[in-house]
Amino acid sequence: MLSIGVDIGGTKIAAGVVDDEGEIIASTTRSTPATDPALIEAAVADAVVELRADHEVVGVGVGAAGFVGADRRTVNFAANLAWRQHPLADELERLTGLPVVVENDANAAGWAEYRFGAATGAVHMLMVTVGTGLGGAIVMDGHLVRGGAGFAGEIAHMTAVPDGQWCGCGRRGCLEQYTAGTALVRTAAHRAAAGDPLLDPLMAAAGGVREEIDGPLITRLAQQGDPGSVELIGGLGSWLGLGMASISTLLDPDVIVVGGGVAAAGDLLLDPAREAYAANLTARRHRPIAPFVLASMGNRAGIVGAADLAR
């Protein structure tokens, strides 16, 4: 049984035909006209028409970056796309003639890891994506946790530091401000501006321009053994472990899957996270310690997860 998964990002729409083993057997992309909902829907519909021309599909799953309602049809709000209480599933069904399910993009990616990726065999999974921002997905007893309004899993905006760093959500001290790529770059820039000699190699790699420091550069130097970059990644990992320990007190997952661009640092990120997690976990001497594992689905996760949820 085949279905189509669509991953709508801020700049690109990726779509694919997915079988019931989680394999993408055909794919296509479109640019995202982010400021116009009608044009977004037209682009998605065009991709679906292309894909179903050669494949018999039963439905469409859409992973959308935003707050998706519990009905799995409405995008209540998206920070980077022009959706406000938008009936996305209704519009796409009208354009494609196929049943449509809409899911938060992090939830879709997490479901793919649970069904076909790094969390296969687990019963309770917590997934965190560490990229420019921080995303989360929760599976408990084999079910994707959406919550009463559909907004569960938004771990980025748990308070980590009362009255701490301002967040784009309008509040202060959110976990995302200490565990995401933006936090990594901000810390590096501040330390470089203060003349920290440990960051001299990073500044040299950035051509002496602090604004040229970014997450991939820090990760690359850390992988090459640069002590300053290793320390920066490790600091981020420690915050990640601390945050996951707090969440685990509530959820008690079997496994914690870590994905996103910063996860390319591998054990340079995960080892400090594991250490901080074990040190801060409640009753740690009397319970199993959930393993931290790297996500394995990569950029396929959003498409595969959305398609599987639709099926």
C-alpha positions in Angstrom: 0.0 0.0 0.0 1.5 3.3 -1.1 1.0 6.8 0.2 2.6 10.2 -0.4 4.5 12.1 2.2 5.1 15.8 1.9 7.6 17.8 4.0 6.9 21.5 3.8 9.9 23.6 4.9 10.5 27.3 4.8 12.3 27.2 1.4 11.6 23.7 0.0 8.7 21.3 -0.4 9.9 17.7 -0.6 7.4 14.9 -1.5 7.7 11.2 -2.1 5.8 8.0 -2.6 6.4 5.7 0.3 5.7 2.0 0.7 4.7 0.3 4.0 8.3 -0.6 4.7 9.2 3.1 4.9 11.0 3.1 1.5 10.7 6.2 -0.7 10.2 4.8 -4.3 9.7 8.1 -6.1 10.4 11.8 -5.0 10.1 15.3 -6.2 10.6 18.9 -4.9 9.2 22.3 -5.3 10.1 25.8 -4.0 8.1 27.0 -1.0 6.2 30.3 -1.7 6.2 31.0 2.0 4.1 34.2 2.0 1.0 32.8 0.2 -1.0 29.9 1.5 -2.8 29.3 -1.8 0.5 29.1 -3.7 1.9 26.7 -1.1 -1.1 24.5 -1.6 -0.8 24.7 -5.4 2.8 23.7 -5.2 2.0 20.7 -3.0 -0.9 19.7 -5.2 1.4 19.9 -8.3 3.9 17.6 -6.6 1.2 15.1 -5.7 -0.2 15.1 -9.3 3.3 14.3 -10.6 3.9 11.5 -8.1 0.5 9.8 -8.4 0.8 9.7 -12.2 2.8 6.5 -12.0 1.7 5.2 -8.6 -1.6 4.2 -7.0 -1.7 5.9 -3.6 -4.3 5.8 -0.8 -3.7 9.3 0.7 -1.3 12.1 1.5 0.4 13.0 4.7 1.8 16.5 5.2 4.5 17.5 7.7 4.1 21.2 8.4 6.4 23.4 10.6 3.9 24.9 13.0 1.2 24.2 15.5 -1.1 21.6 14.0 -4.5 21.2 15.6 -5.7 17.9 17.2 -7.9 17.4 14.2 -4.7 16.9 12.1 -6.2 19.1 9.5 -5.7 22.7 10.6 -2.4 24.6 11.0 -3.2 27.0 13.8 0.0 29.0 13.6 3.4 28.8 11.8 6.2 31.2 12.6 7.9 31.1 9.1 4.9 30.3 6.8 1.7 32.3 6.2 -0.7 30.0 8.1 -3.1 31.3 10.8 -6.0 28.9 11.6 -5.6 27.6 8.2 -7.6 24.6 6.9 -4.7 23.0 5.1 -6.1 19.5 4.8 -9.4 20.7 3.4 -7.7 22.8 0.7 -5.3 20.0 -0.3 -8.2 17.5 -0.5 -10.1 19.9 -2.8 -7.0 20.2 -5.0 -5.9 16.6 -5.1 -9.1 14.5 -4.6 -7.2 12.4 -2.0 -7.6 12.1 1.8 -5.0 14.3 3.6 -3.6 14.1 7.1 -1.5 17.0 8.5 1.0 16.6 11.2 3.7 18.8 12.8 7.0 18.2 11.0 8.9 17.2 14.1 6.2 14.7 15.0 6.3 13.3 11.5 10.1 12.9 11.6 9.9 11.3 15.1 7.3 8.8 13.9 9.6 7.8 11.1 12.4 7.2 13.5 10.1 5.2 15.8 8.7 3.0 13.0 11.7 2.6 10.7 14.8 4.2 12.2 16.8 4.6 15.3 14.0 3.8 17.8 12.7 0.6 16.1 11.9 -1.9 18.8 11.3 0.8 21.5 7.9 1.2 23.2 8.4 4.7 24.6 10.5 7.2 22.6 11.6 10.8 23.1 13.1 12.5 20.0 14.8 15.8 19.9 16.0 17.6 16.8 18.8 20.0 17.5 19.1 22.4 14.5 18.7 26.1 14.2 15.9 25.6 16.7 14.8 22.7 18.9 12.1 20.3 18.0 10.6 17.4 19.8 8.4 14.3 19.3 7.0 11.9 21.9 5.8 8.3 21.4 4.3 6.5 24.4 3.0 3.0 24.3 3.4 3.0 20.5 1.2 6.1 20.0 2.3 9.5 18.9 1.5 11.9 21.7 -0.3 15.0 20.4 -2.1 16.4 23.5 -5.5 17.9 23.9 -4.9 20.7 21.4 -2.4 18.9 19.2 0.6 20.8 20.5 2.4 18.2 22.6 6.1 17.7 22.1 7.0 21.5 21.9 10.0 20.9 24.2 11.8 24.0 22.9 9.7 26.3 25.1 10.0 24.6 28.4 11.6 27.0 30.9 15.2 26.0 31.5 16.5 29.3 33.2 13.9 31.5 34.8 14.4 35.1 33.6 17.1 33.8 31.3 17.9 34.5 27.6 15.0 36.1 25.6 13.3 33.7 23.2 11.6 34.3 19.9 8.3 33.1 21.5 8.3 36.2 23.7 9.3 34.5 26.9 12.7 34.2 28.7 14.8 31.2 29.5 13.4 28.6 27.1 15.3 25.4 26.6 15.8 26.2 22.9 17.9 29.2 23.9 20.6 26.9 25.5 20.4 23.8 23.3 19.9 24.9 19.7 22.3 25.9 16.9 21.5 29.6 17.5 22.7 29.2 21.1 25.9 27.6 19.9 26.6 30.4 17.5 25.7 33.1 20.1 28.0 31.7 22.7 30.8 31.4 20.2 30.4 35.0 19.0 30.2 36.4 22.6 33.4 34.5 23.6 35.2 35.6 20.5 34.2 39.2 21.0 35.6 39.0 24.5 39.0 37.8 23.1 38.9 34.2 24.4 42.1 32.8 23.0 40.6 29.3 22.9 38.4 30.5 20.0 41.3 31.9 18.0 41.3 28.9 15.6 37.5 29.3 15.1 37.9 33.0 14.4 40.7 32.3 11.9 38.5 29.7 10.1 35.8 32.4 9.9 38.2 34.8 8.3 38.4 37.0 11.4 34.7 37.9 11.0 32.4 36.9 13.9 29.4 37.1 11.7 30.8 34.2 9.6 30.8 31.8 12.6 28.0 29.3 12.1 27.0 25.9 13.4 28.5 23.8 10.6 31.8 25.6 10.9 32.0 24.9 14.7 31.0 21.3 14.1 33.7 20.8 11.4 36.4 22.2 13.6 35.3 20.2 16.6 35.5 17.0 14.5 39.0 18.1 13.5 39.9 18.3 17.2 39.9 22.1 17.8 39.6 22.4 21.6 37.5 25.6 21.6 35.0 24.1 19.2 34.9 20.8 21.1 34.2 22.8 24.3 31.3 24.7 22.6 29.7 21.6 21.3 30.2 19.9 24.7 28.5 22.9 26.5 25.5 22.5 24.2 25.4 18.8 24.9 25.4 19.4 28.6 22.4 21.6 28.4 20.7 19.0 26.2 21.3 16.3 28.7 20.0 18.5 31.5 16.8 19.3 29.6 16.2 15.6 28.7 16.6 14.6 32.3 13.8 17.0 33.3 11.6 15.7 30.5 12.4 12.1 31.4 11.2 12.6 35.0 7.8 13.0 33.4 7.9 10.6 30.4 10.4 7.9 31.3 11.4 7.0 27.7 13.1 3.8 26.6 15.3 5.7 24.2 16.2 9.3 23.4 16.8 9.9 19.7 18.8 13.0 18.7 18.6 14.4 15.2 19.0 17.8 13.4 22.0 19.5 11.9 24.0 19.9 15.2 23.7 16.1 15.7 26.3 15.8 12.9 28.8 16.3 15.8 28.0 12.8 16.9 29.5 11.7 20.3 31.1 15.2 20.7 27.5 16.3 21.4 26.0 13.0 22.8 28.7 12.1 25.3 28.3 15.4 27.3 24.6 15.0 27.0 24.7 11.4 28.3 26.9 12.6 31.2 24.6 15.5 32.2 21.5 13.3 31.7 22.8 10.6 34.1 24.0 13.2 36.6 20.6 15.0 36.8 18.1 12.2 36.4 15.9 11.7 39.4 16.5 8.3 41.2 19.2 7.6 38.7 20.7 4.8 40.9 17.4 2.9 40.9 16.3 3.1 37.3 17.5 2.3 33.8 19.4 5.1 32.0 17.8 5.8 28.6 20.4 5.6 25.8 21.0 8.6 23.6 21.2 7.5 19.9 21.6 9.4 16.7 18.6 9.6 14.3 19.1 7.4 11.3 16.5 8.6 8.8 18.2 11.9 7.9 16.3 14.2 5.5 13.9 11.3 4.6 12.3 11.3 8.0 9.7 14.0 7.4 8.4 12.4 4.1 8.4 8.9 5.5 6.7 9.7 8.8 4.0 11.9 7.2 3.3 9.2 4.6 3.1 6.5 7.2 0.8 8.5 9.4 -1.5 9.1 6.4 -1.6 5.4 5.6 
